[in-house]
Amino acid sequence: MSNYNRITFKERVRIEAGIYAEKSFSQIAKELGRSTSSIVREVKQNRIVIKSPHTNGTGCINAGHCWKRNLCGEEDCPFLCRLCAKHKCAEYCIDLKRPSCKKTEKPPFVCDSCSEKNKKGCKYDKYYYLAEKAEANAKKTRSDSRKGIRLNPKELQMLDEILSPLILQGQPLSHICSVHRDEIGVCERSIYNYIDAGELTICNLDLRRKVRYRKRKKKKDEIKCNKFNYRKGRTYEDFKKYMEIHPDVPMVEMDTVRGSRYKEQVLLTIMFIQCSVMLMILIKDEDQDSVVEFFDWLTKKLGIRRFRRLFQVIVTDNGGCFKDALALEYTKSGAPRTKVFYCDPQASWQKPHIEKNHEFIRYVLPKGKSLKGYTQEDMTLIANHINSTTRPGLGYKSPYDLAVTEDMKKLLEVLNMSPVATDEICLTPKLLSK
């Protein structure tokens, strides 16, 4: 048995040759003086995959004859989901059927020696074990495992307490590292990485020179994170279970409203179900950072405790701007501030209150009308008129009439929102003179 636990490149070459020779894993293991399980693990971990062209880039075997539309919930989208460049239909479709060959689910787990692999009838993903690729993948795995923050929370806090006040005073990072070298204990490059990762109070905007440089684009072949991770533990079923345990928790629904199909500023809408007050926040685009930036700003204005009381549970859809669940649920310092749950795809009825309330917005801003040129003051004006409108479902009171808690009053004050006299309410395009 080999005394060297890590599989070498020479051994990988012999594994590749053994697979092509149709040797069993036990035979290959015996020749290398290793256990059969080690060979199985090596092949499954470091094999490469060539996606089937029959899935049309979607990862679904039905892609060639699928006619589904609007899986993402955007009802005005004219494209078939499988042809959409903006969203991946595989993220939303419950009928997704990935091509799976039984031959790659059992030894040898690859297509190297398969007689069917080059035939037109094979519509499955192809798996291969190539020694050079396996070696490169193993090295990358070892390298990635060593990356990340190497300080414990206490050490990171001490570093933050030294750096942040001095940088906010305008001191260059190189100067601080030179003067406080013994206290800091990490190199200047590591500090830049910590700032990029949001581990410190300061951000890149606080570094005078850093904001001048454009970030280099990452290579396309880097491994992407699993796009489904944001839904784990946050599905609508998880939400129902949570509300069964916490029936008295106030709920918030969140969505976006677009003006036109062109990339421009959009409207972030947030509705408090207990009182039906709706916020209308103009953000620069449908980007995750835009929503997180507003959450961070509002947390700072309200204070973390008041924010937690107001936003205990949020239900939203699977729009791209809401997928950074951790950044929404936690502050930059790691403090929890809310819980986010996601509706099922094509299930806007799971957040009915805000969907219904969007009708009021369309009275003033008809569907398809561009939001370009409008300001936050315009959106606040619309929100004030909507929230001042009485509703039968509220006992003929307005949402503002029901916003009586100190937390809600503070929120409205921070956002410069206030009631409109009953006779002055206008819910037509005339409200805005633009």
PyMOL commands that set and color helices and strands:
alter all, ss='L'
color gray80, all
select helices_A, chain A and resi 9-20+25-32+36-46+53-55+63-65+81-83+89-91+102-105+131-144+153-168+173-179+181-184+188-196+204-206+210-212+229-231+236-245+288-302+304-310+320-322+325-329+348-350+352-364+376-387+392-394+399-402+406-414+422-424+429-431
alter helices_A, ss='H'
color red, helices_A
select strands_A, chain A and resi 48-50+126-128+251-257+266-272+277-283+313-316+339-342
alter strands_A, ss='S'
color yellow, strands_A
deselect
rebuild
show_as cartoon
